[in-house]
Structure formats: C-alpha cells, structure tokens
C-alpha cells in the first residue's frame, strides 16, 4: 500500500519551487536591477517579478513558482554578459512580454501540465540492465509511457502555434521597449550562442586540467571567463553577417519552441524603426553590475567546475 502512495505523490501535479542550485536575488538584494525590471514591465504592459534566479545558461526565461503564482525571471549570465545595456533591456522586454501577451505556456494550468507529463514520462522510462522482474516491470510500463508521451506530444503541438505567435509578439514589444536597433542586436547575439557554448566548454575543460586550484580562484577566473565571451561577442560586423547567412541556411533556433532566429530578425526590420521607451543609464548599469557581482562570480565558478549543462 505504501509504494502506490509514494508513486502517486511523486507523480502528482505540483507547482514549481524557487531553485536551490543557483543564486536567487530578491528586491532587497538588487534594488536597481528590480527597478529596471519594473520599468520594462510597465513599458510592455505588465507587472514585475518577485525573484530573479541567475544561472549559467546561454538563454533567459520567465516562469511562475509557488501556489500564488509568483513570477521568476531567469537570466543566463553568459548571455547577459555579452549584451549591451540596450540589448539587455530588449531581453527583459521580450521575457516580460510573455506575461503581457497572454502566453499560455507560462500559465499555471498548461505549464504545470507539461512539467507533470514530462516527469511521468521520465519516471516510466525502461530500467537499464533489468533483472527478470525488472523486465516484467518494463513491459508493464510500455503502454502507460506511450500514452503519457502521446498526450505530452499532443499538448506541445496544440500550443506550438500559439507559442510561435507569442515569440513574435514578444519581439515586437521588446523593440518598442528598447528600440528596434537593440532588439535586432539581441537577435544577432542569439546567433552566436552555439559558439559561446563551445568557448564555455573549452574553458571548463581547461579548468579541469588545471586542478582544484583553478576553480578555487573564482573571482580572477570569472573576469577571465566573461572577458573571453565579450571579446568574441565584439566580433566585427562581417563575422555577424556570416553568422546570419549560416543561421538562415540551417534554420537556427534558440530551441524548438522559438521561430527561426533569422525570421524573427527580419520581422523586426519590417516597417519604420522605433525608438526606446526605456533608455539605458550609465550609473544604473554600473549599480546593477555591482548587485550582480557575487552571482556573476558564483555562476562562473560553477561553469568552470561543472561545465555547461545540456
């Protein structure tokens, strides 16, 4: 009787909690950063977030956590570091716009359903190197796993068209918030994420060869790591043009839920360019950098120690 109850508890729908594997900032920790997020949120027509979790991904996202549906912003430090202040505002505008344009994928119902079905599908996977009894269990799990997979694929496909539309709308709001130029610049930075990933993995391998001392010297290595990324991001225009052509040929996407990056960029360039509603301020940028300094070092330490996750 106990095992079914445990399994039911594990597989039951549940709300997301704040992550405990990365730095999490609240308003008291980063008042200037939250003030910028609030200003961007007003510009796109929504409210701000309750927490900011900084991780080592070359991406960014928003999600809800807790039973009250509090908002969490998750900027990846490697992406944040290579953006200009204006492009950072465009990134914030794009992510917060998902709340403003009613993107169902970030809602409590659809988001929880996708996470729960993914957990079920993972839990019902075949046991490796099974014993005789485990082979029987694997056989019994085949049908439930196929049913769960079918429902998950159906749900993703039903929301994919709305999700693509939401991305284009978020890009448009990002341009209205940070300017067309900044939003287009953000698209160009997204085209080099794969190259940035190669650099990060290379540095993690070099740190591993250097032993424990290499990862202990986190502060020095953090500046070195981020410096390498920003130096690459400062590539001349002809390199970005090459990346645009290559991205158009292979259909570069941030992930399967996003439209091709070159199409997003082309849509932003249609019509008259728009000016920024939220303008970067040098002193604010400096204060935000100070607020993020500890998280910046911690993320670099983890990247050098553990490498870039999949």
Secondary structure as GFF3:
##gff-version 3
##sequence-region A 1 310
A	DSSP	alpha_helix	2	11	.	.	.	ID=ss1
A	DSSP	beta_strand	23	25	.	.	.	ID=ss2
A	DSSP	alpha_helix	31	44	.	.	.	ID=ss3
A	DSSP	beta_strand	51	54	.	.	.	ID=ss4
A	DSSP	beta_strand	60	65	.	.	.	ID=ss5
A	DSSP	beta_strand	70	75	.	.	.	ID=ss6
A	DSSP	alpha_helix	77	82	.	.	.	ID=ss7
A	DSSP	alpha_helix	85	100	.	.	.	ID=ss8
A	DSSP	three_ten_helix	104	106	.	.	.	ID=ss9
A	DSSP	alpha_helix	108	123	.	.	.	ID=ss10
A	DSSP	alpha_helix	132	178	.	.	.	ID=ss11
A	DSSP	alpha_helix	180	191	.	.	.	ID=ss12
A	DSSP	alpha_helix	193	210	.	.	.	ID=ss13
A	DSSP	alpha_helix	212	216	.	.	.	ID=ss14
A	DSSP	alpha_helix	218	233	.	.	.	ID=ss15
A	DSSP	alpha_helix	237	250	.	.	.	ID=ss16
A	DSSP	alpha_helix	261	268	.	.	.	ID=ss17
A	DSSP	alpha_helix	282	291	.	.	.	ID=ss18
A	DSSP	alpha_helix	293	306	.	.	.	ID=ss19
###
